[in-house]
Amino acid sequence: MKTKLCVVAIFCMFFTAVLCAPVSAHNLWLNPGNYFPEVGETVDIGIGWGHKYPADRTDQEMKEGRLEQIVAVGPDGVSVELEKVSADLYKLKIEKAGAYLIAAKIKPGFFTMTPDGRKWGDKTAISDAVKCTNFHIEAKTVLIAGGSDKNLTGAAGQTLELIPLVNPGTVKSGEELNVKVMFEGAPLADMDLKATYAGFEAEDIAPHDKPGKEKMDGKRQPPPPPKAGKEARERKEHKPRIFPAQSATDGQGQAKLQLSQAGYWMIMLSHRPPYPDTAVCDEYMYNVTFTFQVKP
């Protein structure tokens, strides 16, 4: 009887882990060669892809055919054509002063978690499905051309979209960036925003500034004793990721992010509403980034 109970307990623990474990999804982001171009200039728009946002803003290779679309909306709200140079590089000619909204996305798809791991496809294609996700991975950035921010708060047409409410070029190190998050054209409340700058490492934050330092009886709890072997490796792998700036949207979909230093920044959003037909899939996953530059 005890053996049977143990088998059942292990089985339940496995499926709980599969259902609750976060998927380590890639991010897509845009790397303009100049966030503040002059009229008449041609700007390189690099495509970033991967898990990390290193100092050179390049992580993994963007393979040919992975990007489904890249669009630009000019200061007058009209689409502007970009020139493709390669799978990870486009060019944009700046012909007017104002804000240029640039958005890109990879080809969407489905992945399904199973007892044997992740498989590509929805529930209709995967016989041993546990949980299915319909992923949409996108990116956005804004260029401020000729010193004008006309159309800064316009939309680039993304389902989940971050809109800056102030010109990023006016925000300096140590100041706040005000933003708004829209989902399907309406403000999205209680949306977590996480931001990092190119080259950031968790060690860059002083220990007393890191999250998770709960207090007890007015004193900080001591760190847990070190663990060895497999348990230590698992503890490291599941340690929450630290970000230099975090916030959440209010009832109007607005939030403020404190930007600690100058440099290239990336804000990350992830929203998972339910999929309408659970016989096909369980949830959508919208992973969207917004990149910008903070001047010294």
Secondary structure, DSSP 8 states (H G I E B T S, - for coil): -HHHHHHHHHHHHHHHHHHHS-----EEEEEES-SS--TT-EEEEEEEEES---TTS--S---TT-EEEEEEE-TTS-EE--EEEETTEEEEE--SSEEEEEEEEE--EEEEEETTEEEES-TTT-TT-SEEEEEEEEEEEEEEETT--TTTT-----SEEEEESS-GGG-BTT-EEEEEEEETTEE-TT-EEEEEETT--GGGS-GGGSTT--EETTEE--------HHHHHHHHHTS----SEEEE--TTSEEEEE--SSEEEEEEEEE--B-S-TTT-SEEEEEEEEEEEEB-
